Amino acid sequence: MKILQVGPKSVHVSSFIFALKEREKNIYLLSEEACDFEGVIEEFVISFRQLKPWKVIKNYLKVKRLIKSLNPDVIHIHQVNRLAFVVAKISKSLKIRLVSTAWGSDVLLMPKKNILYKLIVRSTLKNSDCVTADSKDMITAMKSIVNEDKYVLIQYGIDPIESKEKEKIIYSNRLHKPLYRIDQIIMYFAEFSKINSDWKLVIAGTGSETRKLEKCAKELEIESKVEFVGWQPKEENRRWYSKSMIYISIPASDGTSVSLLEAMSASCIPIVSDLPVSQEWIRQNENGVIEMKGQNPIEQALKINRDHCVSINSQLINDRATRKASIDQFLKAYVGKS
């Protein structure tokens, strides 16, 4: 099967392609920036970012020539965005099967920004043969835009992480952008560390707010207890999970986070936002903590029966989130099987 993957430079896309190549070798990639992902035969870079109208038309025709020449059996779009909009229109006109995977804010928040974003999302969903998402909340949101029988609940899947001896570490590894509320995590930790002075907060990742976050930790006089470790390669990221007692991720909007699933597999106590998707994975104060107004979730996490939490999360990951099960489901979607 010849497969064209379409998506951003992201660890989610690279990990998916890396797993897929074990089953399908004929994989190509179209992105808006150079990615250099392992498992790709050839990579094509065509951008639609901040272009003048004539350049948009030129690149649209370039994408159409590329897809027509490549003639894949299936196209898989990761994230509903401008490039997805273009590829979806072209695949429909060329009658090539299209599977689109929504990521969260692309279908939960972007359509609410303005009419243009909503049209981009609606058109992409309408032109897709199958649309996957990793939460029921996202599927409900997409059905409110295009109410058709084409939505499938599939996780990206993870390779479970072996837990090591746990240390008094709270781990955060989402992007440093306003959406992910890393500043609030730092404030929770500042309050928590007044009584629990032997704990450390490790903040991985990078982004537009990194310097602001470092300044925040300094102003709260906890810089000696907060470690900014930057972007983590896969094995280093897994090492932090394996030895961290608590994992925290409290974005304003989200689908099922791969990071959350990895943390659950590594026997971390997870702290998550009060979002509908959180209810699909976390039972309050049993296998994690859902952030609630007026409470410090880090303090709440210490009250959980850790053995009970680990047992529940291990079962959930084995039943619903392994990489093999995920790839099996995507391959069925590629050929139109339920």
KOLTIRO-534426 format. One record per residue (C-alpha): residue number from 1; residue in three letters; x, y, z. Coordinates in steps of 0.02 Angstrom, whole numbers, plus 32768, in hexadecimal, padded with zeros to 4 digits. Each point is the difference from the previous one (the first is absolute). Example, Ala and Ser with C-alpha at 12.3 -4.5 7.8 and 13.67 -1.06 7.14 Angstrom:
rec num->1 residu->ALA c1->8267 c2->7F1F c3->8186
rec num->2 residu->SER c1->8045 c2->80AC c3->7FDF
This chain:
rec num->1 residu->MET c1->8000 c2->8000 c3->8000
rec num->2 residu->LYS c1->8044 c2->80AC c3->7FD0
rec num->3 residu->ILE c1->7FD9 c2->807B c3->808C
rec num->4 residu->LEU c1->8015 c2->80BD c3->8002
rec num->5 residu->GLN c1->800B c2->8045 c3->80B0
rec num->6 residu->VAL c1->7FD8 c2->80BA c3->8012
rec num->7 residu->GLY c1->8029 c2->805D c3->80A0
rec num->8 residu->PRO c1->806E c2->8076 c3->8064
rec num->9 residu->LYS c1->80AD c2->7FE5 c3->8047
rec num->10 residu->SER c1->7FC6 c2->7FAB c3->809F
rec num->11 residu->VAL c1->8035 c2->7F71 c3->806F
rec num->12 residu->HIS c1->7F4F c2->7FBA c3->7FEE
rec num->13 residu->VAL c1->8011 c2->7FF3 c3->7F42
rec num->14 residu->SER c1->80B3 c2->7FBE c3->8006
rec num->15 residu->SER c1->7FD4 c2->7F7C c3->8082
rec num->16 residu->PHE c1->7F68 c2->7FCA c3->7F9C
rec num->17 residu->ILE c1->8064 c2->7FEE c3->7F5F
rec num->18 residu->PHE c1->808A c2->7FA3 c3->805C
rec num->19 residu->ALA c1->7F80 c2->7F81 c3->8040
rec num->20 residu->LEU c1->7FA4 c2->7FF5 c3->7F59
rec num->21 residu->LYS c1->809E c2->7FD6 c3->7F9F
rec num->22 residu->GLU c1->8006 c2->7F57 c3->8058
rec num->23 residu->ARG c1->7F61 c2->7FD3 c3->7FA2
rec num->24 residu->GLU c1->8006 c2->806D c3->7F63
rec num->25 residu->LYS c1->80A4 c2->8032 c3->7FAC
rec num->26 residu->ASN c1->7FBD c2->806F c3->7F73
rec num->27 residu->ILE c1->7FEB c2->80A3 c3->8063
rec num->28 residu->TYR c1->8013 c2->80B2 c3->7FBF
rec num->29 residu->LEU c1->7FF0 c2->80A4 c3->8060
rec num->30 residu->LEU c1->7FBC c2->80AC c3->7FD4
rec num->31 residu->SER c1->801F c2->808B c3->807F
rec num->32 residu->GLU c1->8015 c2->80BC c3->800A
rec num->33 residu->GLU c1->80B1 c2->7FF0 c3->8042
rec num->34 residu->ALA c1->8090 c2->7F84 c3->7FF4
rec num->35 residu->CYS c1->7FE5 c2->7F70 c3->8079
rec num->36 residu->ASP c1->807F c2->7F75 c3->7FDB
rec num->37 residu->PHE c1->7F93 c2->7F78 c3->804F
rec num->38 residu->GLU c1->8040 c2->7F4E c3->8003
rec num->39 residu->GLY c1->7F98 c2->7F89 c3->7F95
rec num->40 residu->VAL c1->7FD9 c2->8079 c3->7F72
rec num->41 residu->ILE c1->8035 c2->7FD6 c3->7F4E
rec num->42 residu->GLU c1->7FF5 c2->80B5 c3->7FC6
rec num->43 residu->GLU c1->7FCE c2->80A3 c3->8052
rec num->44 residu->PHE c1->7FAE c2->8095 c3->7FAA
rec num->45 residu->VAL c1->7FFA c2->80B0 c3->804B
rec num->46 residu->ILE c1->7F79 c2->8079 c3->7FC3
rec num->47 residu->SER c1->7FC7 c2->808B c3->8074
rec num->48 residu->PHE c1->7F5F c2->8064 c3->800A
rec num->49 residu->ARG c1->8038 c2->8071 c3->808F
rec num->50 residu->GLN c1->7FEF c2->80BC c3->7FEB
rec num->51 residu->LEU c1->7FF8 c2->7FFC c3->7F43
rec num->52 residu->LYS c1->7FC0 c2->8081 c3->7F84
rec num->53 residu->PRO c1->7F69 c2->7FC6 c3->7F98
rec num->54 residu->TRP c1->8066 c2->7FDB c3->7F64
rec num->55 residu->LYS c1->8079 c2->7F96 c3->8065
rec num->56 residu->VAL c1->7F70 c2->7F9E c3->804D
rec num->57 residu->ILE c1->7FBF c2->7FD5 c3->7F53
rec num->58 residu->LYS c1->80AF c2->7FD1 c3->7FC4
rec num->59 residu->ASN c1->801A c2->7F8A c3->8094
rec num->60 residu->TYR c1->7F52 c2->7FB7 c3->7FEF
rec num->61 residu->LEU c1->8028 c2->7FCD c3->7F4F
rec num->62 residu->LYS c1->80A9 c2->7FBD c3->8039
rec num->63 residu->VAL c1->7FAA c2->7F90 c3->8082
rec num->64 residu->LYS c1->7F83 c2->7FC5 c3->7F7F
rec num->65 residu->ARG c1->808B c2->7FD0 c3->7F85
rec num->66 residu->LEU c1->805D c2->7FA7 c3->808B
rec num->67 residu->ILE c1->7F6A c2->7F99 c3->8039
rec num->68 residu->LYS c1->7FCD c2->7FD8 c3->7F4E
rec num->69 residu->SER c1->80B1 c2->7FC6 c3->7FD6
rec num->70 residu->LEU c1->8015 c2->7F9D c3->80A1
rec num->71 residu->ASN c1->7F52 c2->7FB4 c3->7FF2
rec num->72 residu->PRO c1->7FF9 c2->7FB6 c3->80B1
rec num->73 residu->ASP c1->7F82 c2->7F7D c3->8033
rec num->74 residu->VAL c1->7FD4 c2->8068 c3->8098
rec num->75 residu->ILE c1->8029 c2->80A9 c3->804A
rec num->76 residu->HIS c1->8007 c2->8018 c3->80BD
rec num->77 residu->ILE c1->7FF4 c2->80B2 c3->8042
rec num->78 residu->HIS c1->803D c2->8024 c3->80B0
rec num->79 residu->GLN c1->7FB1 c2->809F c3->8047
rec num->80 residu->VAL c1->7F75 c2->8064 c3->7FAC
rec num->81 residu->ASN c1->8054 c2->809F c3->7FC1
rec num->82 residu->ARG c1->8022 c2->8063 c3->7F5F
rec num->83 residu->LEU c1->8068 c2->7F77 c3->7FAF
rec num->84 residu->ALA c1->7F7A c2->7F82 c3->802F
rec num->85 residu->PHE c1->7F7D c2->806D c3->7FAC
rec num->86 residu->VAL c1->8063 c2->8004 c3->7F5E
rec num->87 residu->VAL c1->802A c2->7F46 c3->7FFF
rec num->88 residu->ALA c1->7F4D c2->7FCF c3->802A
rec num->89 residu->LYS c1->7FBB c2->8061 c3->7F6C
rec num->90 residu->ILE c1->8080 c2->7FB4 c3->7F8A
rec num->91 residu->SER c1->7FE9 c2->7F4D c3->803E
rec num->92 residu->LYS c1->7F44 c2->8011 c3->7FE9
rec num->93 residu->SER c1->8016 c2->803D c3->7F4C
rec num->94 residu->LEU c1->807A c2->7F72 c3->7FDA
rec num->95 residu->LYS c1->7F93 c2->7F7E c3->8059
rec num->96 residu->ILE c1->808C c2->7FC9 c3->8075
rec num->97 residu->ARG c1->7FCA c2->7FBB c3->80A9
rec num->98 residu->LEU c1->801F c2->807E c3->808B
rec num->99 residu->VAL c1->800F c2->7FDF c3->80BA
rec num->100 residu->SER c1->800E c2->809C c3->806F
rec num->101 residu->THR c1->8034 c2->8001 c3->80B6
rec num->102 residu->ALA c1->7FCA c2->8093 c3->806D
rec num->103 residu->TRP c1->8072 c2->8031 c3->808F
rec num->104 residu->GLY c1->7F96 c2->8066 c3->8078
rec num->105 residu->SER c1->8007 c2->80BD c3->7FF5
rec num->106 residu->ASP c1->7FF6 c2->7FF5 c3->7F41
rec num->107 residu->VAL c1->7F49 c2->7FC9 c3->800E
rec num->108 residu->LEU c1->7FD5 c2->8037 c3->80B1
rec num->109 residu->LEU c1->8041 c2->80B4 c3->7FFF
rec num->110 residu->MET c1->8031 c2->8037 c3->7F50
rec num->111 residu->PRO c1->7F4F c2->7FFB c3->7FB5
rec num->112 residu->LYS c1->7FC9 c2->807A c3->8088
rec num->113 residu->LYS c1->8085 c2->8082 c3->7FD3
rec num->114 residu->ASN c1->7FB3 c2->803E c3->7F5E
rec num->115 residu->ILE c1->7F9C c2->7FC9 c3->7F69
rec num->116 residu->LEU c1->809C c2->7FDC c3->7F97
rec num->117 residu->TYR c1->8043 c2->7F7F c3->807B
rec num->118 residu->LYS c1->7F54 c2->7FB1 c3->800D
rec num->119 residu->LEU c1->7FF5 c2->7FF1 c3->7F43
rec num->120 residu->ILE c1->80AD c2->7FAF c3->7FFA
rec num->121 residu->VAL c1->7FCD c2->7F7F c3->8081
rec num->122 residu->ARG c1->7F55 c2->7FDF c3->7FB2
rec num->123 residu->SER c1->8049 c2->7FEA c3->7F52
rec num->124 residu->THR c1->8089 c2->7F89 c3->803D
rec num->125 residu->LEU c1->7F83 c2->7F96 c3->8062
rec num->126 residu->LYS c1->7F86 c2->7FFF c3->7F6E
rec num->127 residu->ASN c1->8085 c2->7FC7 c3->7F83
rec num->128 residu->SER c1->8046 c2->7F77 c3->8070
rec num->129 residu->ASP c1->7FC7 c2->7F4C c3->7FEC
rec num->130 residu->CYS c1->8029 c2->7FD9 c3->80B5
rec num->131 residu->VAL c1->8029 c2->8072 c3->8092
rec num->132 residu->THR c1->8055 c2->7FC0 c3->809C
rec num->133 residu->ALA c1->800E c2->804F c3->80AB
rec num->134 residu->ASP c1->8040 c2->7FC6 c3->80A8
rec num->135 residu->SER c1->7F6D c2->803C c3->8069
rec num->136 residu->LYS c1->7F42 c2->7FFA c3->7FFB
rec num->137 residu->ASP c1->7FFE c2->80BA c3->8026
rec num->138 residu->MET c1->805A c2->8026 c3->7F5C
rec num->139 residu->ILE c1->7F8B c2->7F8F c3->7F9D
rec num->140 residu->THR c1->7F69 c2->8059 c3->8049
rec num->141 residu->ALA c1->804C c2->80A8 c3->7FD1
rec num->142 residu->MET c1->8023 c2->7FC8 c3->7F4D
rec num->143 residu->LYS c1->7F51 c2->7FB8 c3->7FEB
rec num->144 residu->SER c1->7FBA c2->80AA c3->802D
rec num->145 residu->ILE c1->805E c2->8045 c3->7F69
rec num->146 residu->VAL c1->7FE9 c2->7F70 c3->7F84
rec num->147 residu->ASN c1->7F80 c2->7F82 c3->803D
rec num->148 residu->GLU c1->802F c2->7F64 c3->7F9D
rec num->149 residu->ASP c1->8027 c2->7F4B c3->802C
rec num->150 residu->LYS c1->80BB c2->8008 c3->7FE3
rec num->151 residu->TYR c1->804D c2->8018 c3->80AD
rec num->152 residu->VAL c1->8068 c2->7F7A c3->8057
rec num->153 residu->LEU c1->804B c2->8003 c3->80B0
rec num->154 residu->ILE c1->80B8 c2->7FCC c3->7FEF
rec num->155 residu->GLN c1->8094 c2->8028 c3->806F
rec num->156 residu->TYR c1->80A9 c2->8025 c3->7FB4
rec num->157 residu->GLY c1->8041 c2->7F7A c3->8075
rec num->158 residu->ILE c1->809D c2->7FF7 c3->8069
rec num->159 residu->ASP c1->8090 c2->7F8D c3->8029
rec num->160 residu->PRO c1->7FE8 c2->7FE5 c3->80BB
rec num->161 residu->ILE c1->808B c2->8041 c3->8071
rec num->162 residu->GLU c1->804C c2->7F97 c3->808A
rec num->163 residu->SER c1->7FF9 c2->8052 c3->80AA
rec num->164 residu->LYS c1->80A2 c2->8016 c3->8060
rec num->165 residu->GLU c1->801A c2->802D c3->80B7
rec num->166 residu->LYS c1->7F97 c2->809C c3->8018
rec num->167 residu->GLU c1->8048 c2->80A5 c3->803B
rec num->168 residu->LYS c1->7FAC c2->809B c3->8044
rec num->169 residu->ILE c1->7FF0 c2->804A c3->7F53
rec num->170 residu->ILE c1->7F6B c2->8054 c3->7FAD
rec num->171 residu->TYR c1->8013 c2->7FF7 c3->7F43
rec num->172 residu->SER c1->7FB5 c2->8074 c3->7F7C
rec num->173 residu->ASN c1->802A c2->7FF0 c3->7F47
rec num->174 residu->ARG c1->7F7F c2->8060 c3->7F9C
rec num->175 residu->LEU c1->802C c2->8093 c3->7F8D
rec num->176 residu->HIS c1->8024 c2->80AA c3->804D
rec num->177 residu->LYS c1->7F68 c2->8055 c3->7FB6
rec num->178 residu->PRO c1->7F6C c2->8056 c3->8056
rec num->179 residu->LEU c1->7F8E c2->7F6C c3->7FD6
rec num->180 residu->TYR c1->8063 c2->7F8C c3->8073
rec num->181 residu->ARG c1->7FFD c2->8071 c3->809B
rec num->182 residu->ILE c1->80B0 c2->7FD6 c3->803B
rec num->183 residu->ASP c1->7FFF c2->80A1 c3->8066
rec num->184 residu->GLN c1->7F71 c2->7FBA c3->8069
rec num->185 residu->ILE c1->8063 c2->7F60 c3->801D
rec num->186 residu->ILE c1->8090 c2->8069 c3->8043
rec num->187 residu->MET c1->7F89 c2->805E c3->8075
rec num->188 residu->TYR c1->7FB6 c2->7F5D c3->8041
rec num->189 residu->PHE c1->80AF c2->7FBF c3->8020
rec num->190 residu->ALA c1->8036 c2->80A0 c3->8059
rec num->191 residu->GLU c1->7F71 c2->7FEB c3->807C
rec num->192 residu->PHE c1->801E c2->7F44 c3->8010
rec num->193 residu->SER c1->80BC c2->8012 c3->801E
rec num->194 residu->LYS c1->7FE7 c2->8071 c3->8098
rec num->195 residu->ILE c1->7FD5 c2->7F62 c3->8062
rec num->196 residu->ASN c1->8050 c2->7F7E c3->7F8E
rec num->197 residu->SER c1->80AD c2->804C c3->7FEC
rec num->198 residu->ASP c1->8055 c2->7F5E c3->7FC7
rec num->199 residu->TRP c1->7F9C c2->7FF3 c3->7F5D
rec num->200 residu->LYS c1->803A c2->803B c3->7F54
rec num->201 residu->LEU c1->7F9E c2->803D c3->7F69
rec num->202 residu->VAL c1->804C c2->7FCE c3->7F59
rec num->203 residu->ILE c1->7FC0 c2->8062 c3->7F6A
rec num->204 residu->ALA c1->802C c2->7FB7 c3->7F56
rec num->205 residu->GLY c1->7FD3 c2->8049 c3->7F58
rec num->206 residu->THR c1->8019 c2->80AA c3->7FB0
rec num->207 residu->GLY c1->7F94 c2->8089 c3->7FB7
rec num->208 residu->SER c1->7FD7 c2->80B8 c3->7FF5
rec num->209 residu->GLU c1->7FEB c2->8010 c3->80BD
rec num->210 residu->THR c1->80A0 c2->7FAB c3->803C
rec num->211 residu->ARG c1->8056 c2->809F c3->803C
rec num->212 residu->LYS c1->7F60 c2->803E c3->8051
rec num->213 residu->LEU c1->7FF0 c2->7F5C c3->805F
rec num->214 residu->GLU c1->80B4 c2->8005 c3->803A
rec num->215 residu->LYS c1->7FE3 c2->80B1 c3->803E
rec num->216 residu->CYS c1->7F62 c2->7FC7 c3->805A
rec num->217 residu->ALA c1->8060 c2->7F79 c3->805F
rec num->218 residu->LYS c1->8085 c2->807F c3->8030
rec num->219 residu->GLU c1->7F81 c2->8080 c3->803E
rec num->220 residu->LEU c1->7FAC c2->7F7A c3->806A
rec num->221 residu->GLU c1->80AD c2->7FD7 c3->8048
rec num->222 residu->ILE c1->7FF7 c2->7F48 c3->7FD0
rec num->223 residu->GLU c1->8080 c2->7FFF c3->7F71
rec num->224 residu->SER c1->806E c2->7F88 c3->8063
rec num->225 residu->LYS c1->7F71 c2->7F82 c3->8004
rec num->226 residu->VAL c1->7FC6 c2->8015 c3->7F4C
rec num->227 residu->GLU c1->806A c2->7FB5 c3->7F75
rec num->228 residu->PHE c1->7FE4 c2->8033 c3->7F4B
rec num->229 residu->VAL c1->8049 c2->7F71 c3->7F9A
rec num->230 residu->GLY c1->7FCC c2->8038 c3->7F50
rec num->231 residu->TRP c1->7FC7 c2->7F91 c3->7F72
rec num->232 residu->GLN c1->801B c2->7F4A c3->8030
rec num->233 residu->PRO c1->8032 c2->7F76 c3->7F86
rec num->234 residu->LYS c1->7F8F c2->7F67 c3->800A
rec num->235 residu->GLU c1->806D c2->7F9A c3->8076
rec num->236 residu->GLU c1->8020 c2->8093 c3->8076
rec num->237 residu->ASN c1->7F47 c2->8026 c3->8004
rec num->238 residu->ARG c1->7FDB c2->7F4C c3->802E
rec num->239 residu->ARG c1->8086 c2->8006 c3->8087
rec num->240 residu->TRP c1->7FAA c2->8094 c3->8054
rec num->241 residu->TYR c1->7F59 c2->7FA6 c3->7FFD
rec num->242 residu->SER c1->804B c2->7F63 c3->804A
rec num->243 residu->LYS c1->8045 c2->8057 c3->809B
rec num->244 residu->SER c1->7F7E c2->808A c3->801C
rec num->245 residu->MET c1->7F7E c2->7FE5 c3->8086
rec num->246 residu->ILE c1->7F82 c2->807B c3->7FB7
rec num->247 residu->TYR c1->7FD9 c2->8039 c3->7F4F
rec num->248 residu->ILE c1->7FA0 c2->80A2 c3->7FE1
rec num->249 residu->SER c1->7FAD c2->8042 c3->7F62
rec num->250 residu->ILE c1->7F75 c2->8083 c3->8011
rec num->251 residu->PRO c1->7FDE c2->804E c3->7F54
rec num->252 residu->ALA c1->7F68 c2->806C c3->7FDE
rec num->253 residu->SER c1->7FCB c2->7F87 c3->7F77
rec num->254 residu->ASP c1->803C c2->7F54 c3->7FCC
rec num->255 residu->GLY c1->7FDD c2->7F5A c3->7FB1
rec num->256 residu->THR c1->8044 c2->7F61 c3->804E
rec num->257 residu->SER c1->80B6 c2->802F c3->801D
rec num->258 residu->VAL c1->8084 c2->7F81 c3->7FCE
rec num->259 residu->SER c1->8067 c2->8049 c3->808E
rec num->260 residu->LEU c1->7F78 c2->7FD5 c3->807D
rec num->261 residu->LEU c1->7FF6 c2->7F4C c3->7FC2
rec num->262 residu->GLU c1->80BE c2->7FEF c3->800B
rec num->263 residu->ALA c1->7FFD c2->8044 c3->80B1
rec num->264 residu->MET c1->7F75 c2->7F87 c3->8031
rec num->265 residu->SER c1->8065 c2->7F6F c3->7FB9
rec num->266 residu->ALA c1->8098 c2->8036 c3->8064
rec num->267 residu->SER c1->7FA1 c2->7FF9 c3->80A6
rec num->268 residu->CYS c1->7FFB c2->80BC c3->801A
rec num->269 residu->ILE c1->7F6D c2->804C c3->805D
rec num->270 residu->PRO c1->7FB0 c2->806D c3->7F79
rec num->271 residu->ILE c1->7FBA c2->80AF c3->801B
rec num->272 residu->VAL c1->7F90 c2->803E c3->7F72
rec num->273 residu->SER c1->7F8C c2->8090 c3->7FD2
rec num->274 residu->ASP c1->7F47 c2->7FFF c3->8024
rec num->275 residu->LEU c1->7FD2 c2->7FD8 c3->7F4C
rec num->276 residu->PRO c1->7F83 c2->7F82 c3->7FB8
rec num->277 residu->VAL c1->808F c2->7F97 c3->7FBC
rec num->278 residu->SER c1->8049 c2->7FF0 c3->80AF
rec num->279 residu->GLN c1->7F62 c2->7FA5 c3->8038
rec num->280 residu->GLU c1->8022 c2->7F7C c3->7F7A
rec num->281 residu->TRP c1->80A3 c2->7FCD c3->8056
rec num->282 residu->ILE c1->8005 c2->8040 c3->80B4
rec num->283 residu->ARG c1->7F8E c2->7FD9 c3->8092
rec num->284 residu->GLN c1->8018 c2->808C c3->807D
rec num->285 residu->ASN c1->8074 c2->7FD1 c3->8090
rec num->286 residu->GLU c1->8007 c2->7F49 c3->7FC8
rec num->287 residu->ASN c1->8077 c2->7FF7 c3->7F6D
rec num->288 residu->GLY c1->802E c2->80B7 c3->7FF8
rec num->289 residu->VAL c1->7FCC c2->80B1 c3->802C
rec num->290 residu->ILE c1->7F91 c2->8073 c3->7F99
rec num->291 residu->GLU c1->8026 c2->80B7 c3->8020
rec num->292 residu->MET c1->7F76 c2->8054 c3->8065
rec num->293 residu->LYS c1->7FE9 c2->80B7 c3->802D
rec num->294 residu->GLY c1->803F c2->802C c3->80AD
rec num->295 residu->GLN c1->806D c2->7F65 c3->8013
rec num->296 residu->ASN c1->80B8 c2->7FE2 c3->7FE1
rec num->297 residu->PRO c1->8001 c2->7F62 c3->7F96
rec num->298 residu->ILE c1->80B3 c2->7FD4 c3->8030
rec num->299 residu->GLU c1->7FCE c2->7FF8 c3->80B6
rec num->300 residu->GLN c1->7F69 c2->7F96 c3->7FCF
rec num->301 residu->ALA c1->8071 c2->7F86 c3->7FA2
rec num->302 residu->LEU c1->805F c2->7FD5 c3->809E
rec num->303 residu->LYS c1->7F5E c2->7FC3 c3->8050
rec num->304 residu->ILE c1->7FE0 c2->7F7C c3->7F7B
rec num->305 residu->ASN c1->801D c2->7F47 c3->8021
rec num->306 residu->ARG c1->8092 c2->7FED c3->7F87
rec num->307 residu->ASP c1->7FF7 c2->7F42 c3->7FEE
rec num->308 residu->HIS c1->7F47 c2->8009 c3->7FD4
rec num->309 residu->CYS c1->8022 c2->808D c3->7F85
rec num->310 residu->VAL c1->808C c2->7FA1 c3->7FA9
rec num->311 residu->SER c1->7F98 c2->7F62 c3->7FF1
rec num->312 residu->ILE c1->7F6D c2->805A c3->7FAE
rec num->313 residu->ASN c1->806F c2->8060 c3->7F86
rec num->314 residu->SER c1->8063 c2->7F67 c3->7FCE
rec num->315 residu->GLN c1->7F5F c2->7FA6 c3->7FD1
rec num->316 residu->LEU c1->7FBD c2->8097 c3->7FA0
rec num->317 residu->ILE c1->809F c2->800E c3->7F98
rec num->318 residu->ASN c1->8005 c2->7F46 c3->7FD9
rec num->319 residu->ASP c1->7F49 c2->7FFF c3->7FCC
rec num->320 residu->ARG c1->7FF4 c2->80A2 c3->7F9E
rec num->321 residu->ALA c1->80A4 c2->8054 c3->7FD4
rec num->322 residu->THR c1->808C c2->7F8E c3->7FC3
rec num->323 residu->ARG c1->8056 c2->802D c3->7F5D
rec num->324 residu->LYS c1->7FDB c2->7F57 c3->7FAE
rec num->325 residu->ALA c1->7F45 c2->800E c3->801E
rec num->326 residu->SER c1->8003 c2->80B2 c3->7FBD
rec num->327 residu->ILE c1->805B c2->7FD3 c3->7F5E
rec num->328 residu->ASP c1->7F87 c2->7F6F c3->7FE4
rec num->329 residu->GLN c1->7F6D c2->8079 c3->8009
rec num->330 residu->PHE c1->8050 c2->8082 c3->7F8D
rec num->331 residu->LEU c1->8028 c2->7F7C c3->7F7D
rec num->332 residu->LYS c1->7F49 c2->7FCC c3->8001
rec num->333 residu->ALA c1->7FCF c2->80B7 c3->7FE9
rec num->334 residu->TYR c1->8078 c2->800D c3->7F6C
rec num->335 residu->VAL c1->7FA2 c2->7F79 c3->7FA0
rec num->336 residu->GLY c1->7F52 c2->8031 c3->803C
rec num->337 residu->LYS c1->7FE0 c2->7F77 c3->8080
rec num->338 residu->SER c1->7FAE c2->8022 c3->80A8
